[in-house]
Amino acid sequence: MNSRLFWKVVSLEARTKMSYRVEFWISAVAAFAADFGVVWFVWMAMFRESGAETIGGWTRDGIIIYYLTVVLVGKLVRYREFTGAISHDIYEGGLNRYLVFPVGYMPYKLAQRIGLQAPRIVQFALLGVIALLLVDIPAETAPTITTIVMAAATIAMAFLLSFMLDYCIHQVAFWADNVWSLDVAKWFVTSLLGGFMLPLSVFPGWAQDIMAWLPFRLLFDLPARVLLHRADAAEWALGLAAGVFWCAALWAAGRVLWRRGSLEYTGVGI
Amino acid sequence: MIEVDHLSKTFWVHKKKPGLMGSVRSLFKREKVEKRAVRDVSFRIDEGEIVGLVGANGAGKTTLVKMLAGIIHPSSGAARVLGHTPWERHNDYRRRIALIMGQKAQLWWDLPAADCFLLLKEIYRIPTDEYRRRLAYLSEVLSIGDELNVQIRRLSLGERMKMELIAVLLHGPRVVFLDEPTIGLDLTAQRAIRDFILTYREAHRPAMLLTSHYMEDIQRLCKRILIIREGEIVYDGELARVVERYAPNKVLKVHLRRTGQKVQPTNELRALGEIVECSEDTLCLRVARDRVAEVSARLLTTYDVADLAIEEMDIGTIIERIFRERGEVQA
């Protein structure tokens, strides 16, 4: 797929997404309020009931900032809607047209995902600025040019990793038709083990050791900690390298699944 | 251009017993049944030909088209289209074919057609001058104007199908698969699509394989048809010869001047053909195709004939009967 086509797809998808502006803003506010509101109430209750100053190395204000960051990062990293989902294409037969086009399906879907996700940069920036104004952020965790650049690279890697995970999991639809429940399971696992539900530091040591070998922490935990000055340059570089490794591994797995799965594909109807 | 050699496709489909218990049982154990959608099909189509692929629902038409378009893999057999094996999906191949599926919109629902076409320009790497020339030509022939700037989902079904046709023909394909291109359209839109396909064929001479449930499409567009029944090609030949092959008889309908006497079904009359109706003023005989002239002459000289009509079975009816029956069809 040439870069001209790639960016054309990105641009078209982004424009389509932004053409539904009511939905765009409602989803921005509602998703943010839901994601952030739930954890805010839960953590406030935990601090109040336990009477502890810190939990898992986080103070009450620290955890609020962590969640603000993680929710904002999540907006850029993962995509919850079904529009353009690979499993949907397989199940509904929308894949037919992509098989007839002289382009690779995976790069096309990647471009499509970037296009669908790109407008969220506006949501991210706007909600981020509002958060900066409303929340008292300590000077030592305030974003700097360096952390913003480092976080941008980490978020880009996390976005690609999230896409590759979806690319592999959704291809199960070649055999199972409907993978909605698998998608929900992935959502839960990535949220729990990726640091979206809880900071990974609150897990027991042995669990953290296991999670260090899994790709999920690279999705939310690493980008958030980079933005909050909690990851040094070495950890950042190592995390990026691990992300690239996992993307390559999932890409290879995705190719195998595609080769096998497309033999099973019926294109809906006989 | 299209060569198909003993192509077959078998699907395994899950069978589930009806009712709640059937659903519960299927959670633990599911029975698989073999569905042979296409069986040992062979044919070829040359440049400039429009070949109609006709068959009942589930006969295997769409499966065959999907294999030739490279969407699904066959279970056995071979096919060469433009020198390529379709399901290998080489980009060189995909740049030279087009598929239109009347039942499944291919264009992007939320985009205006003009944006869809620009995207297709990039997908097929169509040079800008060529793109402009083709779009102008196709828009003119299909009478498309301001609709280009309207979102696809806001267009009428007929307008949408016209856009689908433009979309699949922009890159100048040499082979076009048309799977029910007029389905759901009103008569005027159907006619417009048919006229366009003929015009396009004359101007560009691609090979076209057309499936349709409308006999009007087949009769107007195809000189040659393939009849597919339960996955097998049961007829491959000229449309006009279907009648000769599957309807060897014609019906002679004679209106007699009233004499007050009923015509008797005599042995002499039976020798001319099978008596379908015999009343005071009407005589209907089913007669072998090659005896029609002789029998007509005999009837004209024997009876006081007011009017004589020779009826051919409607081709659509013949084909419908071929879908259902295994034996020869009698007129």
Chai-1 contact restraints between the chains, C-beta under 6 A:
chainA,res_idxA,chainB,res_idxB,connection_type,confidence,min_distance_angstrom,max_distance_angstrom,comment,restraint_id
A,L5,B,E122,contact,1.0,0.0,6.0,A-B,restraint_1
A,K8,B,E122,contact,1.0,0.0,6.0,A-B,restraint_2
A,L12,B,L119,contact,1.0,0.0,6.0,A-B,restraint_3
A,T16,B,D110,contact,1.0,0.0,6.0,A-B,restraint_4
A,N96,B,I71,contact,1.0,0.0,6.0,A-B,restraint_5
A,R97,B,Q106,contact,1.0,0.0,6.0,A-B,restraint_6
A,L99,B,I71,contact,1.0,0.0,6.0,A-B,restraint_7
A,V100,B,A69,contact,1.0,0.0,6.0,A-B,restraint_8
A,V100,B,L99,contact,1.0,0.0,6.0,A-B,restraint_9
A,F101,B,I123,contact,1.0,0.0,6.0,A-B,restraint_10
A,P102,B,N91,contact,1.0,0.0,6.0,A-B,restraint_11
A,P102,B,R94,contact,1.0,0.0,6.0,A-B,restraint_12
A,P102,B,R95,contact,1.0,0.0,6.0,A-B,restraint_13
A,V103,B,I123,contact,1.0,0.0,6.0,A-B,restraint_14
A,L263,B,H73,contact,1.0,0.0,6.0,A-B,restraint_15
A,Y265,B,I72,contact,1.0,0.0,6.0,A-B,restraint_16
A,G267,B,K66,contact,1.0,0.0,6.0,A-B,restraint_17
A,G267,B,I71,contact,1.0,0.0,6.0,A-B,restraint_18
A,G267,B,I72,contact,1.0,0.0,6.0,A-B,restraint_19
A,G269,B,T62,contact,1.0,0.0,6.0,A-B,restraint_20
A,I270,B,A37,contact,1.0,0.0,6.0,A-B,restraint_21
A,I270,B,T63,contact,1.0,0.0,6.0,A-B,restraint_22
